[in-house]
Amino acid sequence: MSVLVVGSVAYDSVETPFAKIDEALGGSATFFSSVASFFAPVHLVAVVGDDFRRDDIQFLREKGVDLDGLQTEPGKTFRWKGKYLENMNDRETIYTHLNVFEKFNPVLPEKYKDSEFVFLANIGPELQYNVIEQVKQPKFVAMDTMNFWITGSPDALKKTLSRVDALVINDSEVQLLSGENNIYKGARIIQEMGPETLIIKKGEHGAILIHKDSYFSCPAYPVENLYDPTGAGDTFAGGLMGYLAMKGEITNDNLRRGIVVASALASFCVEGFSVNRLKEISAENIKSRIQKLLDLLRVDQDDEWIQA
Amino acid sequence: MSVLVVGSVAYDSVETPFAKIDEALGGSATFFSSVASFFAPVHLVAVVGDDFRRDDIQFLREKGVDLDGLQTEPGKTFRWKGKYLENMNDRETIYTHLNVFEKFNPVLPEKYKDSEFVFLANIGPELQYNVIEQVKQPKFVAMDTMNFWITGSPDALKKTLSRVDALVINDSEVQLLSGENNIYKGARIIQEMGPETLIIKKGEHGAILIHKDSYFSCPAYPVENLYDPTGAGDTFAGGLMGYLAMKGEITNDNLRRGIVVASALASFCVEGFSVNRLKEISAENIKSRIQKLLDLLRVDQDDEWIQA
């Protein structure tokens, strides 16, 4: 089955303690599509300016991404610049120029309206809600959000949350959204807002899946050369949603496996600037990291845990 | 098989944002023994003052801990006071009164010298080395250490490291000891110093086992009521070493299972002050948390991860 993503397509400039890059292809929908397309046909809804480069269109097309929903408007493409500090975890935004993205109004092409798997990347909750309204019979809707919307648009966000099946969120955002320091207590508060599934991203510490009352904890793949974390969260979401769309059914086991797939893909993303590493990798490379993650998680039952 | 632990027995005073306790039973060897004794006979080497309370002796005795190696010296027992900040991760030491511990000279009773499983808790590396020298044919020696020794006694520490099989250490200490920010690169540097096994504790983010070139990542048990983290690391070590001594063989599978056992036990420790929660729990309670941790780790192989 296909997967629909609505988000940003942007040009990112990034500085790390080791290197820098200017105006490279970025944006949530870009990272998402680059990897979801390994698993399922991707339908993309986003907006770019008339300065958007042909070879970037070409890259997405070669990935098999359906671009009928990619609007081109007069003006410049969304630009963002960020700088990572020494620890590679904290970053500061140098600038955000929304440009054509400021008036983004996601309109789904007719053929997208039958989408069953939908990912609402980190855009305003009102826009996310409008997308949900356009999809006829979604099977699984997942969304991202961020502190800007949690504190700035809490009511709109809660309205959207009440309509989704899953929320993909950072651990610090769980605390902000729930008002609870303990993430397990916080997760239950958020589940009561709507989504029965939470996927909590913890960067180098991996991710936690909370599906109803079942927990799964997946480590991050042991990356030894962290180059640029930009896009890792959207790559993670792309792996998860692509895998689920390929499977076609939301089960606890598929969600668990989807988190492993997502972690494998996110680990490639951070090994290069922009989508550079994602351009290089093959299905075999991905399978190899999935198997290594399964080995990181492997532990066998014992006949007798305690002599008692 | 029995397990030998050499460390501290102390009286701890602890303040958290929620509660406080004065002069409660603590110390690395205490926490360790309280839980290792669920799995194997424990031989304890430590020193206390003549103020040490009879009911604390009684508690350890009832746990089946062999106290022939517990020295009593004229003077006061080691006292420590710490205060946890709002996030319950950072803590400040209010005071450390070594008292009789200042002149601690670990002397093994004759019958302890045949110990096969040895844990050197966080004491000076020279003392740890002296213990190793007294054990005839150890099968598995693990040690703890801390930033104080890493920066203060690097040569003595390296001498001791060259004689142990395993190091149990925090993630920040991996960076300090190896001089490498990436923990996987850092771990290899430390392995070259001696121990082929590293157990890296990450608090709420779980623990990583590195055994030769095999990695295992174990989540922390989802604790919803974190009360007092004091002793969690020593409780973790006690669970691991107790389990390994019960099994009698160091295999990759036993180490993996031992980390799960250790995580289960550490989760009880932080739910109360001092050894209060550890006094209450039964073998059934422990088994139940082990099974929940196994479910947190559970993910099944897929026939086809990618349609390619």
Interface residues (C-beta under 8 A of the other chain):
Chain A: F38 F39 A40 N87 N181 N182 Y184 K185 K202 H205 G206 I208 S214 Y215 F216 S217 C218 P219 P222 E224 N225 L226 Y243 M246 D253 R256 R257 I259 V260 V261 A283 I286 K287 I290 L294 D295 L296 L297 R298 V299 D300 Q301 D302 W305 I306 Q307 A308
Chain B: F38 F39 A40 N87 N181 N182 Y184 K185 K202 H205 G206 I208 S214 Y215 F216 S217 C218 P219 P222 E224 L226 Y243 M246 D253 R256 R257 I259 V260 V261 A283 I286 K287 I290 L294 D295 L296 L297 R298 V299 D300 Q301 D302 W305 I306 Q307 A308
